[in-house]
Amino acid sequence: RRYIIDVASNHFNAFLKLQDGGGAIVAFDDGGGGARPARVVYTPLQTGNFRLVATSVSPFATGAFTLTVCED
């Protein structure tokens, strides 16, 4: 299955990381400078646990955000 993961915010420039079970980053996106949501499209090669890290490009930036995960 392929997954589409978006993080969007009107308060900060979103940055999204997807990590595998061992903590290695398998995909990431910074939203292109804030003009669009940070988006990761990922097809896992195996089953297991993954971790989403939603943060900001700028240090200490905070605010509300929306996280969306959809199967494609």
N, C-alpha and C positions, 0 to 999 in steps of 0.2 A: 504494500500500500504506500501511496505517496501522501505526505502531509504538507499543508500550507500553514505556516505559523506567522502571525502578524502581531507587532506591538506598535501601537500608535499613541501619541500624546500631543496635546496642545500646549503643554507646559515645558517640555524639554525635547531635545533631539534623541530619539530612541535608538538603542543599540541592543541587538538580540544575539545571544550565543546559544548553540545547542551542543551539549556535551554527552558523550557516551558514558556507559557505566563506570569506566575507569577515569573519567574526568577529562579526557581528551576532547578538544573542540573539533566537532565534525562539520559544523556549518556556522556562519555568522553573517550579519548584515547591519549596516549603520543607518539605513533609511535614506541614503543619498543626500545628506546634509539637512535633513528635516523636512524635505519637500514631500515625502511619502512615508508610509509606515515602514519600519524595519521588517523585512520579510525573509523568511527561510523556507525554501521548498526542499523537502528531504524525503528520500526513499531509503528506509533502513535496509541494510543488507542482511541483518539477523535480528531476532527478537532480543529483548533485553530492556533494561532501565535506561532512560535518558533524562537529562536535566536541562530545563530551559532557564536561562539567565536573562532577565529583562532589566536593563539599566539605561544609563544615559551616556552620550558621548562626552559631555562636559562633566568634570568632577563636581560633585556636590549638588548637581541639579536634581530637583525633586518635583513631584506633582502627580496628578492622576494620570492613569494610562489604561488602555484597553488591550488585553491579550486575547487573541482568537486563534484556535487550533481547529483545522478542518481536514477531513480526509478528502482527497481529490479522486 
